[in-house]
Amino acid sequence: MFATNMDSARDVSGAQSTVLIPMRFVWPYGGRSVFLSGSFARWTELVPMTPVEGCPTVFQAIYSVTPGIHQYKFFVDGEWRHDEHQPYANGEYGLVNTMVLATDPNFFQPNVAPEITPGSHMEEDTEAFRRLVQITDGAADVVPRMSEADLQGSRHRISVFLSTHTTYELLPESGKVVALDVDLPVKQAFHILHEQGIPMAPLWDFSRGQFVGVLSALDFILILRELGNHGSNLTEEELETHTIAAWKEGKAYLNGQIDGHGRALPRRLVHAGPYDNLKDVALKFLQNDVATVPIIHSSSEDGSFPQLLHLASLSGILKCICRYFRHCSSSLPILQAPIRALPVGTWVPEIGEPNRRPLAMLRPSASLSAALNLLVQAQVSSIPVVDDNDSLLDIYCRSDITALAKDRAYAHINLNEMTIQQALQLGQDSYSPFEQRSQRCQMCLRSDSLHKVMERLANPGVRRLVIVEAGSKRVEGIVSLSDVFKFLLG
């Protein structure tokens, strides 16, 4: 049923033509009329560039390009120009600026083409200008500078709070937790997650009397991709004949997690007790890259007869922080700073920023296969879905895969033929429009304070905020729960 290695899980050939990385092009040398053109538009389009408010000699344009090698030039006051302060080469259209975007969205390596010749005029400190001025919602704003003492002082106060409070404070007064038996067929587990409206569930091994793992939406993405590699359509029989335990063992083999005797090594369950402090639990999330940590309690010393109390999330921990500091947030300088001034989240890279991780986006017409490939290969939990102007339309998340359980859609589709728009439509009936917009597609501005961002992320069901430009909703970045905690915990 499954491939013998994980190469197929890393194959993004089906996604390369639809992965778009928005780039900010800047012409800082003035002019009355400035346009951008390049190989990414087949040299047939003149993209108008607009002056930055407050900096009339600086023109900018955002254009989404696919990974690869690109050339571009500027059309300034009726004359073709190139930027001597950026890499350039002698091409078919004369001297042109060049850039390289790697096909791996996790890796951005500009200025590596062998034919690139560095510019000879470097008198202007353009990097210092970028550090001082940030383009925020169409205006040039001076980024507030925070002292190291303020930064470390704020982090220390938050760290002390987390260290002196326990996961017991996360437990709700009432509620339910769904757990799955490892001997359940994958198909049945798939339907349960969809019917219960949950993206994951802890796994119970009756023979061992223990909770042994978590079944998540990512498992189903990997399963559907593996099945798709073996035929044009997915068969219900294949999902019916494989249990959760069989899949977990097969997944361990695929990932090379085997012992010296060739036996699969299951991934250790990351869990916590009700009296563990919140800082330790938050670090478990970050160090193990998990979306939930089961809170398990056993009254016996040997850990037998465990009780599953709750599924902890970073959202719940963040809610505790916001509640505690709600009336004294002004005493923590980092909470008042705009997110653009902080190293938080993934942002649209600007030309000349070599260390910025690109932000990949997809069009509604992109295939579901491309979306799943990108989710796995880039190790992200969501992808913004945008129109031709890079304005936010929706977002495709890992958990959206469970919508394919509706009417057994997974047995009748072709991953390469179904579009993201069609896949999202399958889940429309499962959520009210309010739930879908408020939980799935939460937005913020780059000028919003960290405290405001944290308040929104603390809402149940919200795992990330898409950073958009005011008015146009053009995507500028994305900030997740894990991004915030990585920053807060240093």
N, C-alpha and C positions, 0 to 999 in steps of 0.2 A: 504493500500500500504506500509506503513512504520511500523517498529516495535514500541512497546509501550515504549521502553526505549533505552538508548544509549549504552547498554552493547555490542550490536553487533558491534558498532563503535569502541569499545575498545578491541574487541576480536582479539588476534593475534595468535590464535592457528594455523591458516593456514600458518603463516609466520615463526613460530619458527624453523622449520626444515631447512629453507633456509636463515635465518638471520646469517650473519657471522661477527664476531668482530675480526679484526686483533689485535694480541697482540705481543708485543716485549719481547722475552725471553732473559735473559742475564746471562752468566756464567762469573763472574769476577775474577776467581781464576787460570787462566792460563791453559796450556796444549798444546800438539802438535796436537791432533785430538779430536775435541769436537762435539758431536751430541746431539740432543734433541729427546725425545720420550715421548708419553703420551697417556692417555685414549682418547683424542680427535682424535688420529690417530689409535685407537684400539690397541695400543702398537705394531703395525706391521711395523711401518715406523721409520727409523732413519733420522731425519732432520739435514743436515749439518749446523753447526754454523760457522760463519766467524769472524776472529779477526778484531777489530776496528782499522782502521789506526791511528797510533799514540799511541794506547793503546794495545800492542800485547798480554797482559794477559786478555783482556776483549773480550769475544766472544758473538755474538748476532745472533738471528734468528727471523724472523717475521712469525707467523703462525696464520691463521684465525680459530677461534673456535666458536662454537655455544653457546648461553647462557646456563648456568647450572654449575654443579660441575665438576671440572676436576682435574686429577692427572698427574704429569709429573716428569721425571728424566733426568739426563744428563749422557751421555756415554763418559767418558773422558779417553783417552789413554787406551781403552780396559777395563775400570772399571766403573761400575754403581755408580753414585754419586748423592747426593741431596744437595741443597743449605740450609745450616743451618740458614742463615740470612733471609730466607723467610718461611712462614708457612709450616709446614710439618706434616705428620701423618704416622702411621704404617699401610700400606695397603697390598694388595695381592702380590705386588712386593717389599715388604720390606718398608723401609723408603722412602716416596715419597713426593714431594712438592705438595701443594694443592692450588687451587684458586676457587672462586665462582663468576660467572658472572650472575647477575640477568636477568630474562627473559624480563624485561622492559628495553629497550635500553636507557631510560632516567635515569636509576638508576644503579650505579655500587657499589657493596658492597662486597669487598673482605674480606677474613679472618673471615667468620662468621660460617663456618661449625663447629658443636660442637666437632668433633673429632680432630680438629686441635690443635696441641701443639706448642706454640711459641718456636723458637730456643733459645738456652741458651747463644750463643756467639754473643754479640752485641758490641764488642770493636770497630769495624770499623764503621766510620760514613758514611755509603753508601748513606744516604739521602743528605749529604753535597756534596758528589761526583756528584750526579745527578743534583744538583743545579748548580754546577760549569761547568760540561761538558755535552754538548748535542750532540747527534749523528746527524750530518747534512750532507746529501748527501754522506754518507759513510765515513766521516772523523770526528774526534773528535775536535770540535771547542770550544774555550772558549767563553761563552756567554757574550757579552758586557753588562756591568752594567750601568744603567742610574740612575742619581740622581733623587730624588723626586722633586727637584726644576726644573730640566729640563722637567720632565714629566708634572708637573702642569703648568709650563710656556708655554709649547707647547699647552696644552689643553686650556689654557686661551686665547691665541691668536686666536685659531680656534673658540672658543665660542664667542669671541667679533665679529669676522667676520660674523658668522651666525646670531648673534643678531642684526647686523646693516644692513642686507640685507633682502629683502622681496621675497616672492614667485613670484612677478611680473617678476623677473629675470628668472624664469623658463619657462615663456610662450614662445612658439615658434612663429616665425613670421607668419607661416601659418601651417595648419594641420587640422585634423578632430578628433572628439571624438565621439565614438559610445555609445549611451545610449539605454536601453531596457525598454519597458513598462512592468509593473508588471503583466499585464493581458495576456502577451504572454505565449503560452504553453512552457513548459520546453524543449520539443523536438526542437521547432523552435529556441529558444534561444541558445541551444546547437549547432545547425547548423550555426547560425550567428557568434558565437565566432570562430568556425573553419574556416568559409569562410573569415572572416576578419583577421584571424591570430592573435587574441588577447586572453589573458588568463582571462580577466575580463571586466565587463562593469557596469557603474552606472545604477541604477534602477529609473525610473520615474513613479510616481503615479499621473495619470491624475486627478483623483477625488479630490486629496488633493493639486494638483499643486505644488508638492515638489519632490525633489530627496530623496529617502527613504532608499537607501542601495546600495550594490554592489553584483552582481552575479559573482562568481569566479569559477575557475577550481575545487577548493575544494568542492563546492556545488555539482558538477557533480560526483566527487569521492564518496561523501556520498550517493547520489541518486543511483548510480550504485551498490554500496555495499549493500544498503538496498534492491534494487530490486533483486540482486543476492541471498540474504538470503531467498527469497520467491519462488525461482524456479531455474532450471538449466540454463535457458536462459532468457535474458531480452526481454520484448515485447515492440514493438514500441507503442502499444496502451496505455500502462501505462504512457509513457512519453507524449503522445499526450493529455491525459485527465487532466493533472495537470499543472496548471499555475505556473508562478514564485511566485506569491503571495501565492498560496496554499502551495508551497514547503517551503517558508520562514516561514509561520505560523506553518506548521508541524515541521520544524526544531526547532522552539522556544519551542514547546511542548516537543520534544525529549530531548532538553537540559535543561528542567525544568524551562524555562524562562516564568513563568506565574504569574499573579497578584493574589490578594486575592479573586477575583471572578472567577478564573480558566481561564482567558483569556490570550492569548499569548502576551508576551511583546517583540516586535520586537527590534532588536539590533539597537542602535542609530547610525546614519550615521556619520562617522568621516570625517570631511571636513575642509577646510580652505578658507580664503579669499585672494585676490591678494595682500593685504598689510600686511598680517601676516609675522612675521620675520621667517627666515629659521630655527632657532634653535627651536622655538616652534613647527614648523611643523615636524621637525625631531623627536622631543620627542613624537609627536602624533603617528608616525610610531611605535616607540619602546614600548610605553605604551599600545597601543591598538593591537599590533601584526598584523598590516595590511600591505599589499604590495603596496597599492596605496591610495592616499588622493586626492579626487576631489577638484579642485579649483573652487569655486562657488561665483558668484558676483550678488548682487541684488541692483538696484538703489533706491528701496523703503525701507523705514524704517522698515516695517513689514516683509521684506524678501520675499514678493511675486514676481512673475515673475523672478525666479532665472535663471541665465545664467551659463551654464557649460563651463568654459574656458579651462580647462586642467586637466589631471590626473597626479598629482605630484608623483614622485618616489624618493627613496633614491639615486638612480643612478644619477638623475638630480641634487640633492643637492651636492652629492660628486663631480660631474663635476665642479660645481661652486667653491668648495674648491680647487680642483686641478688647476683650471685656475687661481685663485687668488694667490696661493702660488707657482706657477710653477717656477718662477725665484728667489724665496727666500726660497725654501724648505730646504736649508742647515741651515737656521736659526732656524728651528724647529727640535730639536734632535730626537723626536719620529718618524719623517718621514724617518730618515736615518737608523733606527734600523731594523735588520732582523725580520721577523714576528715570527720566532721561539723564539726570545728573549722577545716577548710581549705576554700578556694574550689575544690573539686574536684567534678565530676560535675553531673548534673541531678537536682534534688530536687522532691518534692511541695511546691508553694508553700503558704504559709500566708496566711490573710486578712491584708491590710495590707502584704504584701511586693510592691511594685509592679515590682521589677526581676527577679523570679525567672521564668525560662523554664518554662512548664508542662511537665509530664511526661504525655504521652498514653499511654493504655493501651487495650486492646481486650478484649472478651469472646470466648470460643471460638465463639460463634454469629455473630460479625461476618463479613461476606463477605470473600472473598479480595481482591476488588476494593477494598474499603475499606482493607485492610492495605497493598496495593500503592500506592494513592493516598497514604496517609500516609507510607510509606517515602520516596517521591519528593518529596512536597510539603514534608515536615518535614526532609528531608535527614538522616535518621537511618539507621543500619544495622540496627536491631532495635526491636521493640515488645514490651513485656511483655504476656502474655496472663493475665488474672486472672478470678477468680470474682466472685460478687456482693458479697463482702466485701473485694474488692481484694487477695485473697491470691494469690500467684504460683502459676500452674499450669504455664506454659511460656513460651517466648519465640519470636516469629516473626522470623527474620532474612532479610536479602536473599538469602543463599546457599540458603535453603530453596526458592527458586524452581526450582532444578535438579531437585528431586524430581518436577517435572511431566514430566521426560523419561522417567520410568519408564513403560513400556508405552505411550508416546506419549500420556500423559494430557492434554497441552495441546491435542490435537486433538479431545477429547471433552468438554471442560468449558465451563461458563459462569462467568466470573469473578465475576459478580454473584450466582450461585446457590451456588457452592462456599463453605463456611465455612472459617475458619482451622483449626478442629479437623479437618476432613476433609483439608485441605491438609497439615497436619502428619502426619496418619496415613499419607499417601503415602510419607513418608520414613522411617517406622518400620523397615522392612525393611533400609534402607541402613545403619543404625547399630545397634550393640548398645545395650541400655538403659543400660549403664554409660557408654558414650561419649556418648550423648545427654544424660544428666544431668550428667556431669562437664564436658563441653565446652560444651554449649549453654546450660545453665541454672545457671551458677555464681552463688552468692549470698554476701553478706557483711552485716555489721551496721554501723550508723552508729558504733558504739563501736570498731570495728576500727581498728588503726593503719594509717597509710599504708604502712608496710613490709609488713604482712600482706597488704594489698590488692595491692601490687606483686608479691609472691611468687606470688599466685594468678593474676594477669594474665600473668605470665611463662610460664605453662604453655602448651604448644603447643595451638593451636585455640581458646584463650580470648581473646575480644576485649573483653568487658565483664562486669561483675559487677552483678547486681541487688541493690540495698540493701533489705533486708526487716526488718520488726519481728520480734524474737525471739519464737518460739512461734507466732504467727498467720501468719507469712510475708506479712503485709500489705506491699505494695510502698511504699517510702519514697523511692526514687530509683534512679539507675543511674549507674555510673562506668565509663568506657571507657579504652582504652589512650591514645587521643589526649587525653582529659581529664587524665590523669596527666602526660603529657609537656608539655602546655601549662603546667601548674603548675610542673613541675620546671625548665623552661627559661625561665620568667618571661615 
